[in-house]
Amino acid sequence: MLKAVEGVFKKGKIELKEPIQIEEGTPVIVIFTYDSQSIDLADRRISQEQAADLRWRLSSFADDWDRPEMDSYDAL
């Protein structure tokens, strides 16, 4: 099961924006977002859970996307 919860990284720790009931020691995946623009998921007909699943599925591509030489594709 996937559960998406927003938070903020402060002083080396992640502060969640809402309380969550989860068992101590449960593994998590943390994805840092750097873009300040917000995406309206409802406008794209996608739920928070679907977005989290999509981010997780695409995370294996992150190393390639983040390479400096890939910046040239942004201009296209």
Distance bins in CASP14 RR format, pairs under 12 A and 6 or more apart:
PFRMAT RR
TARGET T0000
AUTHOR 0000-0000-0000
RMODE 2
METHOD distances of the structure
MODEL  1
1 22 0 0 0 0 0 1 0 0 0 0 0
1 23 0 0 0 0 0 1 0 0 0 0 0
1 26 0 0 0 0 0 1 0 0 0 0 0
1 27 0 0 0 0 0 1 0 0 0 0 0
1 49 0 0 0 0 1 0 0 0 0 0 0
1 52 0 0 0 0 0 1 0 0 0 0 0
1 53 0 0 0 0 0 1 0 0 0 0 0
2 26 0 0 0 0 0 1 0 0 0 0 0
2 27 0 0 0 0 0 1 0 0 0 0 0
2 28 0 0 0 0 0 1 0 0 0 0 0
2 29 0 0 0 0 1 0 0 0 0 0 0
2 31 0 0 0 0 0 1 0 0 0 0 0
2 47 0 0 0 0 0 1 0 0 0 0 0
2 48 0 0 0 0 1 0 0 0 0 0 0
2 49 1 0 1 0 0 0 0 0 0 0 0
2 50 0 0 0 0 1 0 0 0 0 0 0
2 51 0 0 0 0 1 0 0 0 0 0 0
2 52 1 0 1 0 0 0 0 0 0 0 0
2 53 1 0 1 0 0 0 0 0 0 0 0
2 54 0 0 0 0 0 1 0 0 0 0 0
2 55 0 0 0 0 1 0 0 0 0 0 0
2 56 1 0 0 1 0 0 0 0 0 0 0
2 57 0 0 0 0 0 1 0 0 0 0 0
3 16 0 0 0 0 0 1 0 0 0 0 0
3 18 0 0 0 0 0 1 0 0 0 0 0
3 20 1 0 0 1 0 0 0 0 0 0 0
3 21 0 0 0 0 1 0 0 0 0 0 0
3 22 1 0 0 1 0 0 0 0 0 0 0
3 23 0 0 0 0 0 1 0 0 0 0 0
3 26 0 0 0 0 1 0 0 0 0 0 0
3 28 0 0 0 0 1 0 0 0 0 0 0
3 29 0 0 0 0 0 1 0 0 0 0 0
3 47 0 0 0 0 0 1 0 0 0 0 0
3 48 0 0 0 0 1 0 0 0 0 0 0
3 49 1 0 0 1 0 0 0 0 0 0 0
3 52 1 0 0 1 0 0 0 0 0 0 0
3 53 0 0 0 0 0 1 0 0 0 0 0
3 56 0 0 0 0 0 1 0 0 0 0 0
4 16 0 0 0 0 0 1 0 0 0 0 0
4 17 0 0 0 0 0 1 0 0 0 0 0
4 18 0 0 0 0 0 1 0 0 0 0 0
4 20 0 0 0 0 0 1 0 0 0 0 0
4 28 0 0 0 0 0 1 0 0 0 0 0
4 29 0 0 0 0 0 1 0 0 0 0 0
4 30 0 0 0 0 0 1 0 0 0 0 0
4 31 0 0 0 0 1 0 0 0 0 0 0
4 33 0 0 0 0 0 1 0 0 0 0 0
4 41 0 0 0 0 0 1 0 0 0 0 0
4 46 0 0 0 0 0 1 0 0 0 0 0
4 47 0 0 0 0 1 0 0 0 0 0 0
4 48 1 0 1 0 0 0 0 0 0 0 0
4 49 1 0 0 1 0 0 0 0 0 0 0
4 50 0 0 0 0 1 0 0 0 0 0 0
4 51 1 0 0 1 0 0 0 0 0 0 0
4 52 1 1 0 0 0 0 0 0 0 0 0
4 53 0 0 0 0 1 0 0 0 0 0 0
4 54 0 0 0 0 0 1 0 0 0 0 0
4 55 0 0 0 0 1 0 0 0 0 0 0
4 56 0 0 0 0 1 0 0 0 0 0 0
5 14 0 0 0 0 1 0 0 0 0 0 0
5 15 0 0 0 0 0 1 0 0 0 0 0
5 16 1 0 1 0 0 0 0 0 0 0 0
5 17 1 0 0 1 0 0 0 0 0 0 0
5 18 1 0 0 1 0 0 0 0 0 0 0
5 19 0 0 0 0 1 0 0 0 0 0 0
5 20 1 0 1 0 0 0 0 0 0 0 0
5 21 0 0 0 0 0 1 0 0 0 0 0
5 22 0 0 0 0 1 0 0 0 0 0 0
5 28 0 0 0 0 1 0 0 0 0 0 0
5 29 0 0 0 0 0 1 0 0 0 0 0
5 30 0 0 0 0 0 1 0 0 0 0 0
5 31 0 0 0 0 0 1 0 0 0 0 0
5 48 0 0 0 0 1 0 0 0 0 0 0
5 49 0 0 0 0 0 1 0 0 0 0 0
5 52 0 0 0 0 1 0 0 0 0 0 0
6 14 0 0 0 0 0 1 0 0 0 0 0
6 15 0 0 0 0 0 1 0 0 0 0 0
6 16 1 0 0 1 0 0 0 0 0 0 0
6 17 1 0 1 0 0 0 0 0 0 0 0
6 18 1 0 0 1 0 0 0 0 0 0 0
6 20 0 0 0 0 0 1 0 0 0 0 0
6 30 0 0 0 0 0 1 0 0 0 0 0
6 31 0 0 0 0 0 1 0 0 0 0 0
6 32 0 0 0 0 0 1 0 0 0 0 0
6 33 0 0 0 0 1 0 0 0 0 0 0
6 38 0 0 0 0 0 1 0 0 0 0 0
6 48 0 0 0 0 1 0 0 0 0 0 0
6 51 0 0 0 0 0 1 0 0 0 0 0
6 52 0 0 0 0 0 1 0 0 0 0 0
7 13 0 0 0 0 0 1 0 0 0 0 0
7 14 1 0 0 1 0 0 0 0 0 0 0
7 15 1 0 1 0 0 0 0 0 0 0 0
7 16 1 0 1 0 0 0 0 0 0 0 0
7 17 1 0 1 0 0 0 0 0 0 0 0
7 18 0 0 0 0 1 0 0 0 0 0 0
7 19 0 0 0 0 0 1 0 0 0 0 0
7 20 0 0 0 0 0 1 0 0 0 0 0
7 28 0 0 0 0 0 1 0 0 0 0 0
7 30 0 0 0 0 1 0 0 0 0 0 0
7 31 0 0 0 0 0 1 0 0 0 0 0
7 32 0 0 0 0 0 1 0 0 0 0 0
7 33 0 0 0 0 1 0 0 0 0 0 0
8 14 1 0 0 1 0 0 0 0 0 0 0
8 15 1 0 1 0 0 0 0 0 0 0 0
8 16 0 0 0 0 1 0 0 0 0 0 0
8 17 1 0 0 1 0 0 0 0 0 0 0
8 18 0 0 0 0 0 1 0 0 0 0 0
8 30 0 0 0 0 0 1 0 0 0 0 0
8 32 0 0 0 0 0 1 0 0 0 0 0
8 33 0 0 0 0 0 1 0 0 0 0 0
9 15 1 0 0 1 0 0 0 0 0 0 0
9 16 0 0 0 0 0 1 0 0 0 0 0
9 17 0 0 0 0 0 1 0 0 0 0 0
9 30 0 0 0 0 1 0 0 0 0 0 0
9 31 0 0 0 0 0 1 0 0 0 0 0
9 32 1 0 0 1 0 0 0 0 0 0 0
9 33 0 0 0 0 0 1 0 0 0 0 0
9 34 0 0 0 0 0 1 0 0 0 0 0
10 16 0 0 0 0 0 1 0 0 0 0 0
10 17 0 0 0 0 0 1 0 0 0 0 0
12 30 0 0 0 0 0 1 0 0 0 0 0
12 32 0 0 0 0 0 1 0 0 0 0 0
13 30 0 0 0 0 0 1 0 0 0 0 0
14 20 0 0 0 0 0 1 0 0 0 0 0
14 28 0 0 0 0 1 0 0 0 0 0 0
14 29 0 0 0 0 0 1 0 0 0 0 0
14 30 1 0 0 1 0 0 0 0 0 0 0
14 31 0 0 0 0 0 1 0 0 0 0 0
14 32 0 0 0 0 1 0 0 0 0 0 0
16 22 0 0 0 0 1 0 0 0 0 0 0
16 28 0 0 0 0 0 1 0 0 0 0 0
16 30 0 0 0 0 0 1 0 0 0 0 0
18 48 0 0 0 0 0 1 0 0 0 0 0
20 26 0 0 0 0 1 0 0 0 0 0 0
20 28 0 0 0 0 0 1 0 0 0 0 0
22 28 0 0 0 0 1 0 0 0 0 0 0
28 52 0 0 0 0 0 1 0 0 0 0 0
28 56 0 0 0 0 0 1 0 0 0 0 0
29 52 0 0 0 0 1 0 0 0 0 0 0
29 53 0 0 0 0 0 1 0 0 0 0 0
29 55 0 0 0 0 1 0 0 0 0 0 0
29 56 1 0 0 1 0 0 0 0 0 0 0
29 57 0 0 0 0 0 1 0 0 0 0 0
29 59 1 0 0 1 0 0 0 0 0 0 0
29 60 0 0 0 0 0 1 0 0 0 0 0
29 62 0 0 0 0 0 1 0 0 0 0 0
30 52 0 0 0 0 0 1 0 0 0 0 0
30 55 0 0 0 0 0 1 0 0 0 0 0
30 56 0 0 0 0 0 1 0 0 0 0 0
30 59 0 0 0 0 0 1 0 0 0 0 0
31 51 0 0 0 0 0 1 0 0 0 0 0
31 52 0 0 0 0 1 0 0 0 0 0 0
31 53 0 0 0 0 0 1 0 0 0 0 0
31 54 0 0 0 0 0 1 0 0 0 0 0
31 55 1 0 1 0 0 0 0 0 0 0 0
31 56 1 0 0 1 0 0 0 0 0 0 0
31 57 0 0 0 0 0 1 0 0 0 0 0
31 58 0 0 0 0 1 0 0 0 0 0 0
31 59 1 0 0 1 0 0 0 0 0 0 0
31 62 0 0 0 0 1 0 0 0 0 0 0
32 55 0 0 0 0 0 1 0 0 0 0 0
32 59 0 0 0 0 0 1 0 0 0 0 0
32 62 0 0 0 0 0 1 0 0 0 0 0
32 66 0 0 0 0 0 1 0 0 0 0 0
33 39 0 0 0 0 1 0 0 0 0 0 0
33 51 0 0 0 0 0 1 0 0 0 0 0
33 52 0 0 0 0 0 1 0 0 0 0 0
33 55 0 0 0 0 1 0 0 0 0 0 0
33 62 0 0 0 0 0 1 0 0 0 0 0
34 62 0 0 0 0 0 1 0 0 0 0 0
34 66 0 0 0 0 0 1 0 0 0 0 0
38 44 0 0 0 0 0 1 0 0 0 0 0
38 51 0 0 0 0 0 1 0 0 0 0 0
39 46 0 0 0 0 1 0 0 0 0 0 0
39 48 0 0 0 0 0 1 0 0 0 0 0
39 51 0 0 0 0 1 0 0 0 0 0 0
39 54 0 0 0 0 0 1 0 0 0 0 0
39 55 0 0 0 0 0 1 0 0 0 0 0
40 46 0 0 0 0 1 0 0 0 0 0 0
40 51 0 0 0 0 0 1 0 0 0 0 0
41 47 1 0 0 1 0 0 0 0 0 0 0
41 48 1 0 0 1 0 0 0 0 0 0 0
41 49 0 0 0 0 0 1 0 0 0 0 0
41 50 1 0 0 1 0 0 0 0 0 0 0
41 51 1 0 1 0 0 0 0 0 0 0 0
41 52 0 0 0 0 0 1 0 0 0 0 0
41 54 0 0 0 0 0 1 0 0 0 0 0
41 55 0 0 0 0 0 1 0 0 0 0 0
42 48 0 0 0 0 1 0 0 0 0 0 0
42 50 0 0 0 0 0 1 0 0 0 0 0
42 51 0 0 0 0 0 1 0 0 0 0 0
44 50 0 0 0 0 1 0 0 0 0 0 0
44 51 0 0 0 0 1 0 0 0 0 0 0
44 54 0 0 0 0 0 1 0 0 0 0 0
45 51 0 0 0 0 0 1 0 0 0 0 0
46 52 0 0 0 0 0 1 0 0 0 0 0
46 53 0 0 0 0 1 0 0 0 0 0 0
46 54 1 0 0 1 0 0 0 0 0 0 0
46 55 0 0 0 0 0 1 0 0 0 0 0
47 53 0 0 0 0 1 0 0 0 0 0 0
47 54 0 0 0 0 0 1 0 0 0 0 0
48 54 0 0 0 0 0 1 0 0 0 0 0
48 55 0 0 0 0 0 1 0 0 0 0 0
49 55 0 0 0 0 0 1 0 0 0 0 0
49 56 0 0 0 0 0 1 0 0 0 0 0
50 56 0 0 0 0 0 1 0 0 0 0 0
50 57 0 0 0 0 0 1 0 0 0 0 0
51 57 0 0 0 0 0 1 0 0 0 0 0
51 58 0 0 0 0 0 1 0 0 0 0 0
52 58 0 0 0 0 0 1 0 0 0 0 0
52 59 0 0 0 0 0 1 0 0 0 0 0
53 59 0 0 0 0 0 1 0 0 0 0 0
54 61 0 0 0 0 0 1 0 0 0 0 0
55 61 0 0 0 0 0 1 0 0 0 0 0
55 62 0 0 0 0 1 0 0 0 0 0 0
56 62 0 0 0 0 0 1 0 0 0 0 0
58 64 0 0 0 0 0 1 0 0 0 0 0
58 65 0 0 0 0 1 0 0 0 0 0 0
59 65 0 0 0 0 0 1 0 0 0 0 0
59 66 0 0 0 0 0 1 0 0 0 0 0
61 67 0 0 0 0 0 1 0 0 0 0 0
61 70 0 0 0 0 0 1 0 0 0 0 0
62 70 0 0 0 0 0 1 0 0 0 0 0
63 70 0 0 0 0 0 1 0 0 0 0 0
64 70 1 0 0 1 0 0 0 0 0 0 0
64 73 0 0 0 0 0 1 0 0 0 0 0
65 71 0 0 0 0 0 1 0 0 0 0 0
65 73 0 0 0 0 1 0 0 0 0 0 0
65 74 0 0 0 0 0 1 0 0 0 0 0
66 74 0 0 0 0 0 1 0 0 0 0 0
67 73 0 0 0 0 0 1 0 0 0 0 0
68 74 0 0 0 0 0 1 0 0 0 0 0
70 76 0 0 0 0 0 1 0 0 0 0 0
END
